[in-house]
Amino acid sequence: MMNWVKRALCRADCALLGAIALVAVSGASAREFILYTDELRALAALPDSVTVTHSSVALAIEQHATEAKCLAEAMYYEARGEGAEGEKAVAEVVLQRTADRDYPKTVCAVVYDGVLPARRDCQFSFACDGSLRRPKDRLAWNRLHIQADNILTGAVKLSGQTGRAIAYHSLNVAPAWAETMQKTAEIGNHIFYRRSPVSQVRLAQAAADALAQQQAALIDVLLPSPVLTVEAIAPLKEVQPEVEAPGAVGDGA
């Protein structure tokens, strides 16, 4: 009898422990479920995308790197192999143009001025003639890239050897625009120019004269022609009678 009672008590204790364990597990599962659903709600509340705004310092660094690359390309394709003076002369023209009212204000905009489908009148020929598609001489490119970076930071000073030139051409060509410019220097394989005040005045006067002629021609076309009367075309002459007046009637024979 006593053994049966002990076995019954043991089963009861086991059942109680099992129930306690079940309650504990159920409670833990419930807490985990609640935490899981809270996490889902938090994730659902997050935006689909996040816009990262670069700092002004990062933007300045990126802009400088881009400008240095454009300046290096102008130096590489226009004066590579002409020595440091020839390469710096091209850089001077690029930077002088950024300060000129008639040209863009950034290095890249100056170097690639005219590279548009509607224009294709590149200021620097390499930008349109396919040179950019050819492989670069790696050593020369790396050297000029570093040089361009140093020029823009001021670590390398330009001497002004071109005389504030804003244009140049190679020795083997003679463009018509050179006649309206003032020659300032001949460096390497290039002749450099700046605007000539006398030539600019002459060009301005020629442009004004041409405009005046166009306006006069337009006025002649738009104004109605005067209406001429018959008298204005051929004035009438006085008509003389063709029949003579009869004389006195005689008395007969």
Buried (B, 14 or more C-beta within 10 A) or exposed (E): EEEEEEEEEEEEEEEEEEEEEEEEEEEEEEEEEEEEEEEEEEEEEEEEEEEEEEEEEEEEEEEBEEBBBBBBBBBBBBBBEBEBEBBBBBBBBBBBBBEBEEBBEBBBBBBBBEBEEEEEEBBBEBBBEEBEEEEBEEEBBEBBBBBBBEBBEEEBEBEEBBBBBBBBBEEEEEEEEBEBBBBBBEBBBBBBBBBBEEEEEEEEEEEEEEEEEEEEEEEEEEEEEEEEEEEEEEEEEEEEEEEEEEEEEEEEE
